[in-house]
Amino acid sequence: MAEIARFSGSSGWIDLDFVERERTPRQLMELGIRLHLSGLSLSNTVRELEKFGVQRSRKAVHDWTHKCDLQPATDASPNHVALDETVIRIDNQQYWLYAAVAPKSNELPHIRLFSTTTTALTELFLQELTEKHDVENAVFLVDGAKHLQAALRRSGLRFRYEKHGNRHASERVFRDIKRRTSSFSNCFSHAKPSTAESWLQAFAVWHNATN
């Protein structure tokens, strides 16, 4: 399996405890998950696995990725957090991807997908973030979006308007996400919002593990 390791790298962050009777070697399952999260479509991931003599369906790779239930680790304590949002399309509908990025490490402590963007939903995102991580003393870096600033103010969190500098950490992450999801044909096609969010949560774990 040395050649597999060359392609897959470290995968200690992938938990395959859900596997009971799986006819695919675990190292190849991990490889499939990594390839899909790095931006390969399900079809292309299947083709890569075939090079190792494994023939599995696109649904199998999809199930591996989602059954892992990958979630970003908790208990981070960044000094600064870039808070931002961007549009993600699922079929022909528009959704909003919220992300908190630690500029120093470029990690994603928290990421969520919502059907709209409001001050109340931003407060919910911040509540989830503060429950998972030590960010009460962090300085949040935001753009001019009034609802982001209002939610931070209501949550009692410090923030600073920053047009350049560390706030670009979130924009880099968003570019990376969009570059990867573009291979799925119009970002996410024929997918439920819950499926898209599950992939995005798993992507965050992959992103944090490979930075």
N, CA and C of each residue as an Amber inpcrd file, in Angstrom:
protein
   633
   0.8120000  -1.2060000   0.0000000   0.0000000   0.0000000   0.0000000
   0.8560000   1.2720000   0.0000000   2.1570000   1.1570000  -0.2800000
   3.0260000   2.3340000  -0.2560000   2.5820000   3.3580000  -1.2770000
   2.1360000   2.8940000  -2.4630000   1.7190000   3.8310000  -3.5010000
   0.4740000   4.5820000  -3.0690000  -0.4180000   3.9430000  -2.3290000
  -1.6070000   4.6150000  -1.8310000  -1.2130000   5.7460000  -0.8940000
  -0.2650000   5.4760000  -0.0010000   0.1700000   6.4880000   0.9560000
   0.7280000   7.7080000   0.2390000   1.3830000   7.4840000  -0.8880000
   1.9590000   8.5930000  -1.6410000   0.8630000   9.5390000  -2.1200000
  -0.2940000   8.9910000  -2.4680000  -1.3970000   9.8080000  -2.9430000
  -2.2230000  10.3750000  -1.8020000  -2.3530000   9.6420000  -0.7190000
  -3.3210000  10.0280000   0.3020000  -2.7430000  10.8910000   1.4040000
  -1.4900000  10.7520000   1.7510000  -0.9200000  11.5130000   2.8410000
  -1.5130000  11.0900000   4.1730000  -1.3530000  11.9510000   5.1850000
  -1.8920000  11.6400000   6.5040000  -3.4110000  11.6850000   6.4870000
  -4.0350000  10.6890000   7.1000000  -5.4980000  10.6570000   7.1170000
  -6.0220000  10.2790000   8.4930000  -5.2680000  10.6210000   9.5390000
  -5.7080000  10.3140000  10.8870000  -6.9980000  11.0140000  11.2770000
  -7.3600000  12.0540000  10.5380000  -8.5780000  12.8020000  10.8370000
  -9.8290000  12.1230000  10.2840000  -9.6580000  11.0470000   9.5170000
 -10.7950000  10.3200000   8.9620000 -11.1350000   9.1540000   9.8780000
 -12.3660000   9.1420000  10.3630000 -12.8220000   8.0890000  11.2710000
 -13.7200000   7.1240000  10.4970000 -13.2520000   5.8920000  10.3320000
 -14.0130000   4.8960000   9.5910000 -14.6730000   3.8780000  10.5190000
 -15.0050000   4.3120000  11.7290000 -15.6320000   3.3950000  12.6810000
 -17.0050000   2.9180000  12.2200000 -17.6070000   3.6530000  11.2720000
 -18.9200000   3.2410000  10.7830000 -18.8460000   1.9830000   9.9220000
 -17.6310000   1.6320000   9.4870000 -17.4660000   0.4930000   8.5830000
 -17.6790000  -0.8140000   9.3340000 -18.5140000  -1.6710000   8.8000000
 -18.7130000  -3.0000000   9.3730000 -18.2260000  -4.0620000   8.3840000
 -18.9470000  -4.2100000   7.2890000 -18.5430000  -5.1710000   6.2760000
 -18.2740000  -4.4330000   4.9700000 -17.1170000  -3.8550000   4.8610000
 -16.7600000  -3.0930000   3.6740000 -15.6980000  -3.8470000   2.8960000
 -15.9870000  -4.1440000   1.6360000 -15.0560000  -4.9390000   0.8390000
 -13.9150000  -4.1120000   0.2670000 -13.9240000  -2.7970000   0.4700000
 -12.8430000  -1.9410000   0.0050000 -11.8150000  -1.7620000   1.1190000
 -10.5180000  -1.9350000   0.8420000  -9.5000000  -1.6840000   1.8740000
  -9.6400000  -0.2840000   2.4590000  -9.4540000  -0.1670000   3.7530000
  -9.6670000   1.1190000   4.4210000  -8.7780000   2.2160000   3.8550000
  -7.5420000   1.8880000   3.4980000  -6.6520000   2.9100000   2.9560000
  -7.1910000   3.4790000   1.6500000  -7.8540000   2.6300000   0.8680000
  -8.4340000   3.1090000  -0.3800000  -9.7100000   3.9000000  -0.1230000
 -10.4620000   3.5250000   0.9050000 -11.6100000   4.3370000   1.2840000
 -11.1550000   5.7310000   1.7110000 -10.1000000   5.7860000   2.5140000
  -9.5680000   7.0730000   2.9480000  -9.0910000   7.8820000   1.7460000
  -8.4430000   7.2160000   0.8080000  -7.9910000   7.8960000  -0.4030000
  -9.1750000   8.4730000  -1.1730000 -10.2320000   7.6860000  -1.3320000
 -11.4080000   8.1640000  -2.0350000 -12.0090000   9.3910000  -1.3690000
 -12.0850000   9.3770000  -0.0430000 -12.6360000  10.5150000   0.7010000
 -11.7680000  11.7480000   0.4910000 -10.4470000  11.5690000   0.5980000
  -9.5240000  12.6970000   0.4290000  -9.6240000  13.2820000  -0.9790000
  -9.6750000  12.4130000  -1.9800000  -9.7430000  12.8930000  -3.3600000
 -11.0290000  13.6730000  -3.6090000 -12.1400000  13.1700000  -3.0820000
 -13.4180000  13.8470000  -3.2920000 -13.4350000  15.2000000  -2.5850000
 -12.9080000  15.2670000  -1.3600000 -12.8790000  16.5310000  -0.6320000
 -11.8840000  17.5150000  -1.2380000 -10.8730000  17.0100000  -1.9290000
  -9.8960000  17.9100000  -2.5530000 -10.4250000  18.4930000  -3.8500000
 -11.5980000  18.0550000  -4.2990000 -12.2120000  18.6830000  -5.4500000
 -12.5790000  17.7780000  -6.5940000 -12.2390000  16.5000000  -6.5220000
 -12.6250000  15.6030000  -7.6060000 -14.1120000  15.2760000  -7.5240000
 -14.7580000  15.2050000  -8.6670000 -16.1470000  14.7660000  -8.6920000
 -16.2040000  13.3000000  -8.2870000 -17.3990000  12.8150000  -8.0010000
 -17.5540000  11.3990000  -7.6520000 -17.0860000  10.5020000  -8.8010000
 -17.4190000  10.8860000 -10.0410000 -17.0210000  10.0760000 -11.1960000
 -15.5110000   9.9970000 -11.3180000 -14.8360000  11.1310000 -11.1660000
 -13.3770000  11.1410000 -11.2800000 -12.7190000  10.4080000 -10.1210000
 -13.3210000  10.4850000  -8.9410000 -12.7820000   9.7450000  -7.8000000
 -12.8690000   8.2470000  -8.0510000 -14.0100000   7.8040000  -8.5870000
 -14.1780000   6.3850000  -8.9220000 -13.1130000   5.9480000  -9.9180000
 -12.8330000   6.7780000 -10.9100000 -11.8160000   6.4300000 -11.9130000
 -10.4290000   6.3120000 -11.2950000 -10.1330000   7.1830000 -10.3230000
  -8.8310000   7.0970000  -9.6490000  -8.7250000   5.8020000  -8.8510000
  -9.7970000   5.4100000  -8.1840000  -9.7740000   4.1740000  -7.4010000
  -9.6260000   2.9530000  -8.2970000 -10.1510000   3.0350000  -9.5030000
 -10.0330000   1.9110000 -10.4440000  -8.5790000   1.6350000 -10.8010000
  -7.7190000   2.6390000 -10.6880000  -6.2940000   2.4460000 -10.9690000
  -5.6580000   1.4890000  -9.9680000  -6.3060000   1.3440000  -8.8170000
  -5.8060000   0.4200000  -7.7940000  -6.5820000  -0.8960000  -7.8120000
  -7.3470000  -1.0860000  -8.8630000  -8.0880000  -2.3400000  -9.0070000
  -9.3690000  -2.4070000  -8.2120000  -9.8670000  -1.2560000  -7.7470000
 -11.0960000  -1.2120000  -6.9600000 -12.1970000  -0.5820000  -7.7940000
 -13.2810000  -1.2920000  -7.9540000 -14.4230000  -0.7770000  -8.7000000
 -15.5840000  -0.5420000  -7.7480000 -15.8490000   0.7010000  -7.4880000
 -16.9590000   1.0770000  -6.6080000 -17.8120000   2.1270000  -7.3060000
 -19.0540000   2.2520000  -6.8910000 -19.9700000   3.2040000  -7.5000000
 -19.7610000   4.6030000  -6.9280000 -20.3240000   5.5740000  -7.6270000
 -20.2680000   6.9470000  -7.1190000 -21.0010000   7.0450000  -5.7830000
 -22.1110000   6.3040000  -5.6510000 -22.8610000   6.3240000  -4.3950000
 -22.0120000   5.8130000  -3.2350000 -21.1690000   4.8110000  -3.5020000
 -20.3150000   4.2680000  -2.4390000 -19.3720000   5.3460000  -1.9170000
 -18.7330000   6.0830000  -2.8320000 -17.8130000   7.1490000  -2.4180000
 -18.5790000   8.2470000  -1.6800000 -19.7570000   8.5830000  -2.2060000
 -20.6080000   9.5710000  -1.5370000 -20.9180000   9.1270000  -0.1090000
 -21.2980000   7.8630000   0.0660000 -21.6530000   7.3550000   1.3920000
 -20.4550000   7.3480000   2.3310000 -19.2710000   6.9880000   1.8250000
 -18.0780000   7.0180000   2.6770000 -17.8910000   8.4170000   3.2500000
 -17.9710000   9.4110000   2.3700000 -17.6980000  10.7950000   2.7730000
 -18.6890000  11.2780000   3.8230000 -19.9630000  10.9500000   3.6390000
 -20.9820000  11.4910000   4.5310000 -21.1660000  10.6640000   5.7990000
 -20.9180000   9.3610000   5.7290000 -21.0510000   8.5410000   6.9290000
 -19.9430000   8.8260000   7.9400000 -18.8400000   9.3770000   7.4810000
 -17.7650000   9.7420000   8.4090000 -18.2080000  10.8440000   9.3680000
 -19.2050000  11.6300000   8.9400000 -19.7270000  12.7210000   9.7610000
 -18.5900000  13.6110000  10.2590000 -17.7650000  14.0640000   9.3230000
 -16.6150000  14.8830000   9.6790000 -17.0600000  16.2770000  10.1040000
 -16.5610000  16.7290000  11.2480000 -16.8650000  18.0460000  11.7880000
 -15.5600000  18.7000000  12.2310000 -15.4170000  20.0260000  12.0110000
 -14.1990000  20.6930000  12.4900000 -13.9850000  20.4770000  13.9730000
 -12.7340000  20.3430000  14.3790000 -12.4000000  20.1300000  15.7920000
 -12.8250000  21.3400000  16.6230000 -12.9740000  21.1150000  17.9210000
 -13.3970000  22.1850000  18.8260000 -12.2030000  22.6950000  19.6310000
 -12.4810000  23.7290000  20.4410000 -11.5320000  24.2800000  21.4160000
 -10.3750000  25.0630000  20.8060000 -10.5620000  25.6420000  19.6320000
  -9.5570000  26.5610000  19.1050000  -9.6620000  27.8820000  19.8690000
  -8.5650000  28.6400000  19.9320000  -8.5820000  29.9280000  20.6410000
  -7.7970000  30.9670000  19.8510000  -8.2730000  31.3170000  18.6660000
  -7.5550000  32.2990000  17.8370000  -7.6800000  33.7060000  18.4010000
  -6.6570000  34.5350000  18.1520000  -6.7030000  35.9370000  18.5750000
  -7.5630000  36.7820000  17.6420000  -7.5950000  36.3870000  16.3800000
  -8.3900000  37.0880000  15.3810000  -9.2220000  36.0720000  14.6080000
 -10.4140000  36.4830000  14.2160000 -11.2960000  35.6280000  13.4280000
 -11.8550000  36.4550000  12.2720000 -11.6170000  36.0120000  11.0590000
 -12.2230000  36.6640000   9.8980000 -13.6110000  36.0720000   9.7020000
 -14.6230000  36.9180000   9.7350000 -16.0080000  36.4810000   9.5910000
 -16.5360000  36.9660000   8.2460000 -17.0650000  36.0300000   7.4650000
 -17.5200000  36.4070000   6.1330000 -18.5870000  35.4350000   5.6510000
 -19.1780000  35.7600000   4.5100000 -20.1990000  34.9100000   3.9090000
 -20.0930000  35.0150000   2.3900000 -20.5630000  33.9960000   1.7150000
 -20.5490000  34.0060000   0.2530000 -21.7090000  33.1610000  -0.2530000
 -22.0210000  33.3130000  -1.5210000 -23.1380000  32.5870000  -2.1190000
 -22.6720000  31.2360000  -2.6340000 -23.4280000  30.1960000  -2.3160000
 -23.2280000  28.8500000  -2.8490000 -24.5250000  28.4500000  -3.5540000
 -24.4190000  27.9090000  -4.7490000 -25.6150000  27.5140000  -5.4840000
 -25.8210000  26.0000000  -5.3890000 -27.0570000  25.6270000  -5.0740000
 -27.4570000  24.2210000  -5.0680000 -28.5500000  24.0920000  -6.1120000
 -28.2170000  23.4270000  -7.2100000 -29.0820000  23.4440000  -8.3830000
 -29.3090000  24.9030000  -8.7790000 -30.5570000  25.3500000  -8.8110000
 -30.8290000  26.7200000  -9.2320000 -31.1640000  27.6460000  -8.0670000
 -30.9110000  27.1940000  -6.8570000 -31.2360000  28.0120000  -5.6940000
 -29.9650000  28.5500000  -5.0350000 -30.1220000  29.7130000  -4.4490000
 -29.0000000  30.4000000  -3.8150000 -29.0060000  30.1700000  -2.3060000
 -27.8550000  29.7970000  -1.7780000 -27.6760000  29.6300000  -0.3290000
 -26.4740000  30.4570000   0.1080000 -26.4080000  30.6980000   1.4020000
 -25.3260000  31.5210000   1.9380000 -24.4170000  30.6730000   2.8260000
 -23.1600000  30.6910000   2.5020000 -22.1570000  29.9770000   3.2690000
 -21.4840000  30.9500000   4.2310000 -21.6630000  30.6970000   5.5180000
 -20.9880000  31.4840000   6.5580000 -19.7090000  30.7550000   6.9580000
 -18.6520000  31.5080000   7.1630000 -17.3860000  30.8930000   7.5810000
 -16.6520000  31.7900000   8.5600000 -16.0550000  31.1560000   9.5550000
 -15.1240000  31.8220000  10.4640000 -13.7420000  31.2500000  10.1700000
 -12.7910000  32.1200000   9.9000000 -11.4450000  31.6900000   9.5280000
 -10.4380000  32.3110000  10.4920000  -9.5230000  31.4940000  11.0010000
  -8.4370000  31.9990000  11.8400000  -7.2880000  32.3980000  10.9090000
  -7.0460000  33.7000000  10.7080000  -6.0550000  34.1280000   9.7090000
  -4.6450000  33.5900000   9.9440000  -4.2390000  33.4750000  11.2020000
  -2.8680000  33.0510000  11.4930000  -2.6160000  31.6180000  11.0370000
  -3.5720000  30.7230000  11.2770000  -3.4160000  29.3140000  10.9060000
  -4.1050000  28.9740000   9.5920000  -4.9610000  29.8750000   9.1170000
  -5.7690000  29.6680000   7.9100000  -6.7660000  28.5280000   8.0940000
  -7.0900000  28.1810000   9.3370000  -8.0370000  27.0990000   9.6010000
  -9.4610000  27.6250000   9.6750000 -10.3900000  26.6950000   9.4840000
 -11.8250000  26.9910000   9.5470000 -12.3920000  26.4410000  10.8540000
 -12.5300000  27.2450000  11.8960000 -13.1250000  26.7440000  13.1440000
 -14.6040000  26.3900000  12.9970000 -15.3150000  27.1080000  12.0960000
 -16.7520000  26.8570000  11.9790000 -17.2320000  27.2770000  10.6050000
 -18.1830000  26.5030000  10.0770000 -18.7260000  26.7780000   8.7520000
 -20.1640000  26.2750000   8.7180000 -21.0760000  27.0720000   8.1340000
 -22.4830000  26.6920000   8.0720000 -23.1010000  27.1740000   6.7720000
 -24.1820000  26.5220000   6.3650000 -24.9030000  26.8840000   5.1510000
 -26.3330000  27.2560000   5.5370000 -26.7780000  28.4530000   5.1090000
 -28.1270000  28.9180000   5.4000000 -28.8370000  29.2870000   4.1060000
 -30.1810000  29.2430000   4.1560000 -30.9760000  29.5530000   2.9640000
 -31.0670000  31.0450000   2.7020000 -30.7170000  31.8690000   3.6930000
 -30.7250000  33.3180000   3.5210000 -29.6750000  33.9080000   4.4510000
 -29.5460000  35.2150000   4.4430000 -28.5810000  35.8550000   5.3300000
 -29.2720000  36.9730000   6.0950000 -29.2800000  36.8720000   7.4190000
 -29.9290000  37.8590000   8.2790000 -29.0830000  38.0640000   9.5310000
 -29.4210000  39.1080000  10.2730000 -28.7260000  39.3400000  11.5390000
 -28.9810000  38.1920000  12.5090000 -30.2210000  37.6940000  12.5510000
 -30.5730000  36.6070000  13.4680000 -29.7820000  35.3400000  13.1610000
 -29.6360000  35.0050000  11.8740000 -28.8700000  33.8110000  11.5060000
 -27.3860000  34.0140000  11.7980000 -26.9120000  35.2370000  11.6350000
 -25.5100000  35.5210000  11.9750000 -25.2920000  35.3370000  13.4670000
 -26.2510000  35.7660000  14.2770000 -26.1570000  35.5570000  15.7220000
 -26.1490000  34.0670000  16.0540000 -26.9690000  33.2900000  15.3670000
 -26.9790000  31.8410000  15.5740000 -25.6190000  31.2520000  15.2330000
 -25.0420000  31.6700000  14.1190000 -23.7150000  31.1900000  13.7240000
 -22.6860000  31.5340000  14.8020000 -22.7330000  32.7550000  15.3090000
 -21.7770000  33.1810000  16.3330000 -21.9830000  32.4130000  17.6350000
 -23.2460000  32.1250000  17.9780000 -23.5250000  31.3360000  19.1720000
 -22.9030000  29.9510000  19.0570000 -23.0860000  29.3080000  17.9030000
 -22.4860000  27.9920000  17.6870000 -20.9600000  28.0730000  17.7570000
 -20.4090000  29.1240000  17.1730000 -18.9550000  29.3010000  17.1820000
 -18.4190000  29.4440000  18.6000000 -19.0780000  30.2790000  19.4220000
 -18.6010000  30.5070000  20.7840000 -18.7970000  29.2840000  21.6730000
 -19.7780000  28.4330000  21.3450000 -19.9700000  27.2010000  22.1090000
 -18.8700000  26.1830000  21.8240000 -18.3090000  26.2320000  20.6270000
 -17.3000000  25.2580000  20.2140000 -15.8690000  25.7320000  20.4720000
 -15.6680000  27.0480000  20.4860000 -14.3060000  27.5790000  20.5410000
 -14.2030000  28.7430000  21.5240000 -12.9880000  29.0070000  21.9610000
 -12.7070000  30.1010000  22.8820000 -12.4280000  31.3670000  22.0600000
 -13.4900000  32.0780000  21.7140000 -13.3350000  33.2690000  20.8640000
 -13.8900000  34.5300000  21.5290000 -14.2670000  34.4330000  22.8070000
 -14.8670000  35.5910000  23.4720000 -13.9300000  36.7970000  23.4940000
 -12.6220000  36.5430000  23.5340000 -11.6460000  37.6390000  23.5760000
 -11.0000000  37.9190000  22.2220000 -11.4590000  37.2230000  21.2060000
 -10.8960000  37.4230000  19.8760000 -11.4530000  38.7030000  19.2500000
 -10.7080000  39.2410000  18.3010000 -11.1760000  40.3780000  17.5070000
 -11.6580000  39.8410000  16.1680000 -12.9250000  40.0970000  15.8570000
 -13.4930000  39.6370000  14.5990000 -13.2350000  40.6770000  13.5070000
 -12.7900000  40.1990000  12.3700000 -12.4800000  41.0690000  11.2380000
 -13.6050000  40.9460000  10.2250000 -14.2530000  42.0560000   9.9190000
 -15.4210000  42.0280000   9.0420000 -15.3020000  43.1130000   7.9800000
 -16.1350000  42.9580000   6.9330000 -16.2270000  44.0040000   5.9240000
 -17.3430000  44.9660000   6.3250000 -17.9120000  45.6690000   5.3850000
 -18.9110000  46.6770000   5.7240000 -20.3220000  46.1570000   5.8800000
 -20.5240000  44.8250000   5.8420000 -21.8760000  44.2610000   5.9540000
 -22.4830000  44.6160000   7.3180000 -23.5970000  45.3780000   7.2960000
 -24.1990000  45.8820000   8.5320000 -24.7190000  44.7560000   9.4200000
 -25.2770000  43.6770000   8.8130000 -25.8530000  42.6130000   9.6420000
 -24.7650000  41.8300000  10.3710000 -23.5660000  41.7300000   9.7820000
 -22.4600000  41.0710000  10.4800000 -22.0500000  41.8900000  11.6960000
 -21.9040000  43.1880000  11.4890000 -21.5110000  44.0530000  12.5920000
 -22.5800000  44.1060000  13.6720000 -23.8530000  44.1450000  13.2600000
 -24.9480000  44.1910000  14.2400000 -24.9860000  42.9130000  15.0810000
 -24.7930000  41.7620000  14.4390000 -24.8190000  40.4920000  15.1640000
 -23.6600000  40.3990000  16.1450000 -22.4950000  40.8490000  15.7460000
 -21.3350000  40.8370000  16.6430000 -21.5630000  41.7610000  17.8380000
 -22.1460000  42.9120000  17.5610000 -22.4260000  43.8690000  18.6450000
 -23.4350000  43.2710000  19.6280000 -24.4820000  42.6520000  19.1140000
 -25.5020000  42.0400000  19.9790000 -24.9350000  40.8750000  20.7690000
 -23.9590000  40.1900000  20.1930000 -23.3520000  39.0220000  20.8580000
 -22.2660000  39.4260000  21.8370000 -21.9730000  40.7160000  21.9120000
 -20.9500000  41.2010000  22.8400000 -19.5420000  40.8410000  22.4250000
 -19.3160000  40.6720000  21.1250000 -17.9990000  40.3110000  20.6180000
 -17.3290000  41.5170000  19.9630000 -16.0370000  41.6170000  20.1530000
 -15.2940000  42.7410000  19.5720000 -15.0930000  42.5170000  18.0830000
 -15.1390000  43.5950000  17.3290000 -14.8920000  43.4660000  15.8960000
 -14.2070000  44.7180000  15.3690000 -13.6150000  44.5490000  14.1980000
 -12.9210000  45.6500000  13.5370000 -13.1750000  45.5740000  12.0460000
 -13.5190000  46.6960000  11.4820000 -13.6720000  46.7440000  10.0190000
 -12.2900000  46.6870000   9.3980000 -12.1140000  45.7410000   8.5000000
 -10.8170000  45.6010000   7.8380000 -11.0520000  45.2450000   6.3740000
 -10.6480000  46.1110000   5.5050000 -10.8810000  45.9100000   4.0780000
  -9.8270000  45.0170000   3.4550000  -8.6190000  45.0730000   3.9910000
  -7.5270000  44.2800000   3.4380000  -6.8990000  43.4390000   4.5620000
  -5.6690000  43.0340000   4.3970000  -4.9440000  42.3390000   5.4570000
  -5.5150000  40.9900000   5.8130000  -5.6490000  40.7350000   7.1180000
  -6.0270000  39.4070000   7.6020000  -7.4280000  38.9780000   7.1740000
  -8.3160000  39.9220000   6.8720000  -9.6580000  39.5340000   6.4860000
  -9.6640000  38.7710000   5.1720000  -8.6050000  38.9270000   4.3830000
  -8.5210000  38.2050000   3.1110000  -8.3930000  36.6970000   3.3200000
  -8.1340000  36.2690000   4.5640000  -8.0540000  34.8280000   4.8320000
  -9.3570000  34.1430000   4.4660000 -10.4900000  34.7740000   4.7960000
 -11.7810000  34.1790000   4.4690000 -12.0040000  34.1530000   2.9660000
 -11.5730000  35.1900000   2.2670000 -11.7510000  35.2310000   0.8230000
 -10.9310000  34.1480000   0.1310000  -9.7380000  33.8670000   0.6570000
  -8.9110000  32.7860000   0.0910000  -9.5980000  31.4360000   0.2690000
 -10.1750000  31.2290000   1.4570000 -10.8740000  29.9730000   1.7120000
 -12.0750000  29.8360000   0.7940000 -12.8430000  30.9150000   0.6330000
 -14.0090000  30.8750000  -0.2510000 -13.6040000  30.5580000  -1.6910000
 -12.5140000  31.1480000  -2.1550000 -12.0330000  30.8480000  -3.5120000
 -11.6970000  29.3790000  -3.6350000 -11.0860000  28.8360000  -2.5780000
 -10.7070000  27.4210000  -2.5930000 -11.9490000  26.5380000  -2.6520000
 -12.9690000  26.8790000  -1.8480000 -14.2090000  26.0980000  -1.8540000
 -14.8660000  26.1570000  -3.2240000 -14.9610000  27.3400000  -3.8070000
 -15.6360000  27.4960000  -5.0890000 -14.8620000  26.7970000  -6.2060000
 -13.5390000  26.8120000  -6.1030000 -12.7370000  26.1210000  -7.1150000
 -13.0070000  24.6290000  -7.0670000 -13.1520000  24.0800000  -5.8660000
 -13.4020000  22.6510000  -5.7340000 -14.8280000  22.2770000  -6.1210000
 -15.7940000  23.0680000  -5.6570000 -17.1750000  22.7120000  -5.9470000
 -17.5520000  22.9670000  -7.3990000 -16.7650000  23.7500000  -8.1220000
 -17.0890000  24.0030000  -9.5270000 -17.0230000  22.7240000 -10.3480000
 -16.2940000  21.7320000  -9.8710000 -16.1990000  20.4700000 -10.6060000
 -17.4600000  19.6360000 -10.4680000 -18.3980000  20.0750000  -9.6140000
 -19.6320000  19.3300000  -9.4150000 -20.7410000  19.7640000 -10.3690000
 -20.4070000  20.5640000 -11.3910000 -21.3950000  21.0770000 -12.3410000
 -22.3490000  22.0390000 -11.6280000 -22.1110000  23.3260000 -11.8200000
 -22.9230000  24.3630000 -11.1720000 -22.8570000  24.2180000  -9.6510000
 -21.6530000  24.0190000  -9.1570000 -21.3920000  23.8290000  -7.7280000
 -22.0180000  22.5290000  -7.2480000 -23.1650000  22.5620000  -6.6030000
 -23.8170000  21.3340000  -6.1480000 -25.0690000  21.1150000  -6.9950000
 -25.1000000  20.0540000  -7.7480000 -26.2860000  19.7670000  -8.5570000
 -26.9180000  18.4640000  -8.0830000 -28.2400000  18.4210000  -8.1440000
 -29.0090000  17.2450000  -7.7300000 -28.6550000  16.8390000  -6.2980000
 -28.5190000  17.8380000  -5.4210000 -28.1630000  17.5640000  -4.0250000
 -29.1130000  18.3000000  -3.0990000 -29.3430000  17.7210000  -1.9440000
 -30.1200000  18.3910000  -0.9140000 -29.2130000  19.3730000  -0.1750000
 -29.7680000  20.4590000   0.3720000 -28.9420000  21.3840000   1.1530000
 -28.1900000  20.6860000   2.2850000 -28.8320000  19.7000000   2.9320000
 -28.1550000  18.9800000   4.0230000 -26.9480000  18.2030000   3.5120000
 -27.0470000  17.6630000   2.2910000 -25.9220000  16.9460000   1.6990000
 -24.7880000  17.9070000   1.3840000 -25.1380000  19.0720000   0.8390000
 -24.1250000  20.0770000   0.5270000 -23.4200000  20.5420000   1.7950000
 -24.1900000  20.7820000   2.8570000 -23.5720000  21.2420000   4.0960000
 -22.6860000  20.1510000   4.6980000 -23.1180000  18.9000000   4.6070000
 -22.2990000  17.8000000   5.0980000 -20.9550000  17.7650000   4.3730000
 -20.9870000  17.9600000   3.0460000 -19.7230000  17.9940000   2.2930000
 -18.8760000  19.1770000   2.7290000 -19.4990000  20.3320000   2.9260000
 -18.7490000  21.5280000   3.3130000 -18.1190000  21.3630000   4.6960000
 -18.8500000  20.7250000   5.6270000 -18.2760000  20.4540000   6.9470000
 -17.0690000  19.5190000   6.8190000 -17.2210000  18.4900000   5.9750000
 -16.1120000  17.5610000   5.7600000 -14.9500000  18.2660000   5.0860000
 -15.2550000  19.1640000   4.1460000 -14.1970000  19.9360000   3.5000000
 -13.4090000  20.7430000   4.5290000 -14.1190000  21.3420000   5.5010000
 -13.4440000  22.1260000   6.5200000 -12.4440000  21.2730000   7.2940000
 -12.8230000  20.0380000   7.6090000 -11.9040000  19.1370000   8.3160000
 -10.6860000  18.8370000   7.4410000 -10.9380000  18.5320000   6.1720000
  -9.8450000  18.2710000   5.2210000  -8.9390000  19.5010000   5.1100000
  -9.5480000  20.6670000   4.9810000  -8.7970000  21.9310000   4.8620000
  -7.9090000  22.1430000   6.0810000  -8.4650000  21.9560000   7.2810000
  -7.6960000  22.1760000   8.5050000  -6.5660000  21.1640000   8.6510000
  -6.7980000  19.9400000   8.1820000  -5.7970000  18.8730000   8.3130000
  -4.6450000  19.0410000   7.3230000  -4.8880000  19.7370000   6.2350000
  -3.8620000  19.8320000   5.1800000  -3.1820000  21.1800000   5.1250000
  -3.5440000  22.1020000   6.0200000  -2.8980000  23.4110000   6.0420000
  -1.6200000  23.3700000   6.8640000
